[in-house]
Amino acid sequence: MDQFQEQDFTTSLNFKTWKKIFHYMKPFKKHIILGIIFVVLIGAMDAIYPLITRSVLDYIEDNLNNPINYRVLVFFGISFLLFTILQSYFVYKFIKHAGTIEVELSYDLRRIAFEKLQSLSFNYFNNTPVGWIMARLTSDSRRLSEIISWGLIDISWGFMMMLSVMVVMFIINPKLALITLAVTPLIIIVSIILRQIILRLYRDVRKINSRITGAFNEGIMGAKTTKTLVLEAKNLNEFNELATSMRKKSIKGIMISSLLFPTVLVLGFVGTALAIYNGGNYVLTGIVSIGTLQLYISYSTQFFDPILQIARVLAEFQQAQASAERLISLLETEPEIVDRPDVIEKYGDYLNFKKENWESIIGKVEFRNVTFGYKPNEKVLENFNLIVEPGQTVAIVGETGAGKSTIVNLVCRFFEPQEGNILIDDVDYRERSLGWLHSNLGYVLQSPHLFSGTIKENIRYGRLDATDEEIIEAAKLVDAHDFIMSFEQGYDTEVGEGGDRLSTGQKQLISFARAILANPRLLVLDEATSSIDTETEQKIQRAIQKILKGRTSFIIAHRLSTIVNSDVILVIKDGKIIERGTHQELISQKGYYYRLYTNQFIEEQTHAFGFQSA
């Protein structure tokens, strides 16, 4: 997707983007101010040390022919020691505050981003790559917190150091100061030019790195497919091409980067040489002292390092700008499905429910002239009408793309009608909150998802205040108790990431137990038996017959044999109901459903016969 491709670096900073990022630093204003104050003091003290050395040298020069006054030397030594201790304290304080800003800002950005994700609609996750989201919450937030916390302080130190040195130099001898700093404009120009070249090179490196990250993700997630299709050599060759290209461009970038510091160093030494040559002449003519010459030599080396540091930090801000823009794009994304302010006022939002105002659901569901499409001018449903009475089990069948999943997605309010209304208990469901609806909803997917943790924890997600006895009862209801107890740890067995330590059938049974524990009034089974074996399917069918009683249920079926007991079967084609009735009624009509059912029945019987013969 184009919107998720790596963005190019810009040649100038986008201050609007950084202003938005800096907005999230308001809670740390105290740490920012104190950090800058201490680093400014450090910069000022860095300019004081050469002054102490100058005083010592001038004292020695003035008293070469006089007896040594050790009290004066002790005074200079103690002064130097006290300044060192004081500066060490300032360094400790600035590191403490900068480190606090880094950790707290990273935490806050991740917390705010994760909270934003909780509020986003189903469609966002449907269209956004998982890797893109993960990068925003991990590498981007960490990169921004690092550059902001330490970068701002480094810039403050650099400017303070340069300002202090310049002020002292011009106060003592303006002419010598101008001579010493004559190379400064050249250093600034060279730094800017080389940094722009480096940025362009690392732009290409970051683009390739994004592709490599994608290759890593596909290689890990698609490991089973890679093995079965024998794609190891192909994947390795493609990966080697990307890695080789990244290596070449990285080396080129490193070579250019390696020129920057030596170039600034050489130009800085030119400034030092000018100070030595001209200052030496001044010493010989008695215009300045040896201590003053040493002061300018020290300042000439101290002055040019901040220029390099400031150039480095500004370049890092440019490199981090893409991270800032991507993170801001996530934080500024608004959910497509939201409750109105008056609904939130009454029912609460997704983080703060007002359950005391929640009405109980009876279970009547009505589609009234509903029109919906995932893309503009592509309607999946048009003027769709349907009434489901409380407690009815409605099975939905049809070809792929007919609109089956769209119907249940609209019932669940993962999407909303573009035209028309969906009513629950004769009230438009937009008059009540998303939390109210979803708390009364049970949804079992074709590919069940389990969270890392134990079996008990995964079942308890259905109702967090459930007791162990209620969890066991739910598991028994779906015939999951026996296989759970066959594990050494029983209900405390770890399921692994995504439940990968369990079979598909076992995961499905646990997801059923989780849905049952929630005791939903509305139940959706989205081809929940299509990925499991026949024996497990029979267990689930027995459980389904128990839990469907008294609940309004929607079943999207792949195996038509699983829906023969449904109260109503809807045959969907091109977003329209072309047949409706019970299993027997539809069979007697000998229409589309009859042909679909008989063909599938013959196929299953043929498969079973062939298996037995084998």
N, C-alpha and C positions, 0 to 999 in steps of 0.2 A: 504494500500500500504506500502510495507516494507520501502521505502525510507522516509516515513513520520512518522515512529514509533519513540517513545521516545528513545534517545540514552543513552547508559550507561555512567556513569562518569568514567573518567580516573584517575589513581593514580598520574599522573604528568601533569603539564600544557603543552598544545600544543602551543609553542611560535609562530609557523607560523600562527596559527589562530588569536592570539592576535595581532600579527604584522599587519595583515590585518585590524583588527578593529582600532588599533591605527593610521592607515593611515588616517582614517576619522576624526582624532583629529587635523590634521595639521592647519585648520583654527582657532583653539583656542590655538595655541602655546603660545601666550602672556599670556592668562589666566592660562595656565598650569604652565608656568615658575614662574609667580608671586605668584600663589597659593602655589607652593612648597617652594618658598623663604620665604613666610610669615609663613608657617607651620614649616619650619626649624628654623626660628627665635623663634617661640613659644617653640619648643623643647629645644632650647638653653637656653631660659629664664626660663623654668621649672627647669633647672639644676642650675640656679643662685639663686633662692629663698632660698634653704637650705644654700647656702654660706652666704647670708645676715643673716639668723638666727644664723648660726655658729659664725659670727662676733659679733653679739649682745651678745650671751652667753659667748663668750671668753672675751669680754669687761667687762661684769658683773663679771665673775669669777676673772679676774685680778684686779678688783677694789672693791672687797667686803669690804675691810677695809678702803676705801677712800671715800671722799664725792662724791655724784652722780653728774656727769656732764650732766645736762639735754640737753645741746646743742648737745652732741654726740647722745643721745637717739632720739632727734628730727631729727637729720641728718639721723639716721637709719629709722625712721618712714617715713620721706619724701622720702627717697630712695625707700623704699618698696612701697609707694603709687605711685611714678612715674613709677616704674617697672610694677605695676598692670595696670595703665592707658595705658602704652605703649603696654603691652601684650594684653589688651582688644582691642586696635586698630588693632593689628596684627590678633587677632581672627576674628574681623569684616571683615578685608580684605580677609582673607583666606576663610571664609564662603561665601563672595560675589563672589569670583572667582570660588570656587568649585561649588556653586549653578549655576553660569552662565554656566560652563562647562556641568553640568548635563542637564540643560534645553536646551541649544543650541545643544548638541550632540544628545539628544533624538529627537529633532526637525529635525536635519539634517539626522539622520538615517531613520526616517519615510519618510521624503521628498524624499530622494534618493531611498528608497525602493519603494515608490509609483510611482516615475518617472520610475523606472525599470519595474514596472507592466504595465505601459502604453505602453512600447515598446515590451512586450512579445507577442508571437503569440497565436492565438486562442487555439492551442493544449495544451498549458501550463495550461490554465484555465479549459480545458476539463479534464485534468488528475490530477489536484491538488485540494485537499479538500479546501473549503472556510475557514474552521476553522483553517487550517494550515497556510494559508496566513495571516489571521487576527491576529493570535498569534505572527507572526513575526513582524507585524507593531505595535503591542500594547505591550504585556507583555515582549517580548524579547528585543525590543529596549529600553523600560523603565528600565529593569533589567540591561542591559549593561551600560547605561548612569549613573546609580546610582553607580554601582560597580567601574566603571572606574574613575568617578569624585571624589568620597569620598574615595575609596579604595587606590588609588595611593597616596593621600594626607595623609591618615592614616599610610601607610607604611613609607612615608617620615618622618612623625612626630616620628614614633616608632624608626626608625633607628637613627635619629638625637638625640632623647632623650637618647637612650642607649649609643650612642657614647659619648655624652657630659658627662653623668654620669660616664662612665668608665674612660674617660680621667682625670676628676677631682679626682676621687677616687685613681687612680694609681699615680697621681702627689703628692697627700697629703701623702698617706701611701700604697705603693704597697702590702705589706704583708696582711694588713687588707682588702684591695680590693680583693685579691685572696681568702681569707677566706669567705668574704661576697658573692662573686659570684660563689662559688664552686658548688652550686646546679643548676647553669644555664644549663649545658649540660643535666642534668636529666629532667629539665622542658621542654627543647626543644624536647627530645625523647618522653616524655609522651604526649606532645601536638600533635606531629606528629601521634603517634599511635592512640590516641583517635579520632583525626580528620579523619583519614582514615576509622575507624569504623563508624563514624557518616555519612561520605559521602556514604558508601555502603548502610546504612539504608535509607538515603534520596533519593538514586537512586530508590529504590523500591517505595517509597512514590510518587515520581514524575511520575513514570510509571502508577501507579494507578490513580493519579490525571489526567493524560492525558485521561485515559479511562472514568473517571467521567465527564470531560469536553465534551467528545464525547457523553456521555449519556445525559447530559444537552442539547446539541445541537439537538440530535435526538428527545428528549422529547418535545422540544419547536417547532421545525420545523414540527414534525409529530404529533402534538396534535390532529388534526382532524382525522387522521387515527387511533390513539390510542383510541379515543372516539368511533368511529364506529365499531372497532374490539374488544372493551371491553378489552384492554390490560393494564389497569391501574395497576391491582394487579401484573401482570408479571413484568412490568417495575419497579414498586416500590420494588419488591423483589430483582431484579437484581441490582438496585441502592443501596439498603441497604447492599447487600453483598460487593459491591465495597467500600461503605462508611465505613463499619465496618472494612474491611481489612485495609483501609487507616488509620483509627483511631488507630488500634492496632500497626501498624508499626510506626506511628507518635509518639505515646506514648513511644514506645521503643527507638526511636531516641532521644526524649526529655530527657528520663532518662539518656542515655549515655552522651548527651550534658550537662546535669546538673552536671555530674561528672567532666567535664573539668575545669571549673572555680574554684571549691573548691580544686581540686587537685593542680592546679597551685598556688592557694592561700596558701595552707598548705606548699608546697615546698618553696614558697616565704618567709613565716614566719620562715621556718627553716633557710633560709639565714639570716633573721633579727635576729633570736636567736643567730646564730653564731657571727653576728656582735656585739650584746649586750654582749655576754659572753667574747669574746676575746677583744673587745673594752673596756669593763669594767675593765678587768685586766690591759690593757694599761693605762687607766685613773688612776687606783690605783698606778701603778708604775711610773706615770708621763711621760709616753711616748707620750700620746696624751691628748688633753684637752677635757672637757665635750662637748664643742661646736663641736669638731671634731667627737666625738662619736654620737652626735645627727645627724650630717651630714650623717654619714654612715647608721644610722637607717632610715633616710628619703630616702636616695638613694636606700637602699635595697628594700623598698616598691615601689619606683618609677620605678626601673629598670625592675621588672618582669611584670608589666602591659603592656608595649609595646610588650613583647614577646607574650602575649596572644592576643593582638590586631593584630599583624602581622600574627599569626597563623589563626585568624578569617578571615582576609582579603584574605589570600592565599586560604583558604577553600572556600570562596565565589567566588573567581576567578575560582576555580575548578568546583563549582556548576554552575556558569554562562557560563562555556565553551560550554555546549550543546547549549545554546541560541546563543552564538557567532557563532558556526558552522552552525546552522540553518539559521541565518540571512545572513551569508556570502554565503551560498548556494543559497539563493534568489538573492543576489546582483551580484553574479557571473554567474547566469543563462543567457544564451544568447538566444535571440529570434530565432526561427527556420526559420521564414519568414522575410528576410531583403532585403532592396534595396542595389544595388551595390554602391560603393562610387561615381562613375560618375553620377549615377541616382540621388543620394542625392544632388550632386553638382548642378545639373540642376533644380530639382523639389523641393528640400528642404526635411527635415525630418519630423517626425510626430509632432514635436513641432514648427517647423519653416517652414511653407509652402512658396514656391515661386510660387504663383498662376499666376504671370505674364507669367510664362513659361508653364502653363498647357494648353494642347490642349483640345478643346471641343470634346465630345464623340458623334459619330454618332449613334453607337449602334450595330454594327455587332460583333457577337461573334463566334469564331471558335475553336473547339477542333481538334487538328491535331495529330493523333497517340498517344493519351494520355494514359499513364499507371500510376496507383496510387494504393497504399495500405497503410493502417494505421499501419500495422505491417510488418516486413520483411517476405518475402515469402508468404504473404497473399494479393493477388491483388484483389482490388474491381473493378477497371476498367483496361482493357488491350487493347491496340491499339484502343482506343475509338475515334471515329470521329463524329463530329457534326458541322453543320453550321446553325447559327441563323441569319436571315437577320434583318436589323435595323427596329425597330417598331413591330416585330413579338411577339406574345404571345405564349409561349411554355409551355404546361402543361406536367408534368412528373408523370406517375402513375406506380405502381408496388408493389410487396410484400415488407414487412419489410426486410431491409437488401439487397435489390436489387441494391442499389447504387444511389437512388434518391437524398438524401441529400448530398452525396459525389459530385455529379455533380454541385450543386449550391455552395457548399463550395469551390470548385475549381474555379468557376466563380468569387466568392467574394475574392479569393486569401487568404482565411483562411488557406488553404493548397496549396502546389504547386505540379505540376506533377513531378513524379520521372523520367519519360521519356516522350518525346513529348513536344508539345507547346500548349498554349492557347493564341489566338490572339484576340485583340479587335481593330476593325477597321483596320484589316490586319497587326497589329503590336503586337509582343509578349508582353504581359502585364508586363513582368519583365523589359522591356525597359523603363517603366514609373513607377512612385512611387506608393506606397500603398495609400498615402494620396490622390493622384489624382484619383485613382480608387474608394476608399471608399467615397469620396466626391460626386461622381456621382452615388452612390448606395443607393437604398432604400430597407430595409429588414424588413419584418413583420413576427414575429415568431408565432408559434402555441400557445405558452403560453406568452402573451405580458408582458413586464416588464416596469413598470413605476418607476420613481425616486421619492423619498420623495420631496414634494413640492406641488404646485398648479397645476390645470389642464392646466392653461395658460403656466406655466413654462415647463411642460412636452411636450406640443405641440411645444413650441418655441425651444426645443432642436433640432428639425429638421433643423432650421436655426436661429442662435442666434441673427441675426440682423433683424428678422422679426418684423413687426409692429403688434399692437393689431388687426388692421383691417384684416391683412393677416392671422392671427391666427384664427379669427372668420370665415373668408371665407373658410379656410381649413376644419374647423369643420363642416360648413354647407355642404361642398361638400360630406362628408361621413355621413351626417344625424346625427351628434353628437350634433349639436347646441341646439336642443330642450331639450334633457335630461340634458345637461350642465346647461341651463338656469332654469331648474326645481329645481336646488339646490339653497339654500338661498344666497350663496356667488357667484354663477355663475362660471365664469372662474377662480375666486380666491379661489375655493373650494380646500381644502387640500385632496390629494388622499391617504395619509397614507403610511406606509412603504410598498414598492412593489406594491402600488395601492390597498391595501387590503380593502379600504373603498368603492371601486367600484365593480360592478359585472364584470365577465369575458368579457361579451359582451361590456360593457362600456369601459373597459380597451383596448379592441381590437379596438374599434372605435377611441379612442384617439391615439393609436399607428398608425392607418391608417392616421389620420390627421397629425401626426408628419412626417410620410413618405411623404405625399403629399406636405407638406410645404417645404420639402427639394428639391422638384422638380427634382427627380433623373432621369437620362437617362436609368439606369438599375434598374429594380424592381424585387425583389424576394418575393414571398408569400409562406411561408413554412407552409402548412396546416393551413392557417390563419383563416379559417372558421370552423374548426373541433370542436372547444370548445365553440361554441356559439349557441344560440337558432335560430329557423327558421326565426323569425321575424327580428332579428338583421342581420342574414345572408342575407336576402333579401335587407336590407339597404346597406350592404357592397357590395353586388353584383351590385347594381345600381351604387355605387361609383366606384367600380372596372372598370366597363365599361367606365366610364369617364376618369379615370386616366391612363388606359392602352394605350389609343390612343397616338401614336407617341413615345411610350417607348418600349424598348426591355424588355420583362418580362418573368420570369420563375415562374411557379406555381406548387408547389408540392401539389397534391390534395388528400384528403381523401374521400370527397363526390364528386363523378364523375359528379353529376348533376351541379356542379359549374363550370365545364370546357368545357361545350358543345360548347361555342362560341370561344374557343381558335383557333388560326390560325393553330397550329400544336400540336398534342398529341403524346408523346413518351411513349411507353410501355417498361419498363425496367425490365430485368430479368437477374440475375447473372452478372450485369455490362454491359449488351449488349442490344441494341435496337432490340427488336423482332417484334415490330409493330410501324408504323409511319403513321400519316395522320390526317385529320380532324375527328370530331366526326362522321359525317355521313359516311365518307369513312371507318372508322374502324368498324362501326356497320354493314355496308354492307358486310364486309369481314367475319363476324361471326367467328372471332378468339378469342384470349385471352381477348381482350378488350370487345368484345361483351358479353362474358360469365360473365366477371367481372361487367359490367354495368347492365346487365339484372338481375343478382342475387341481386345486391344492390338495383335496382329499385323495385324488388319484395319484398325485405325485408322492404324497406321504406313504400311501399303501405300497406303491412301487418300490420306494426306498426301503420300507420295512421288509418287503418280500425278498428283495435282492440281498439285504443284509442277512436274513435268515438262511437264504440259500447258500450264501458264502460261508 
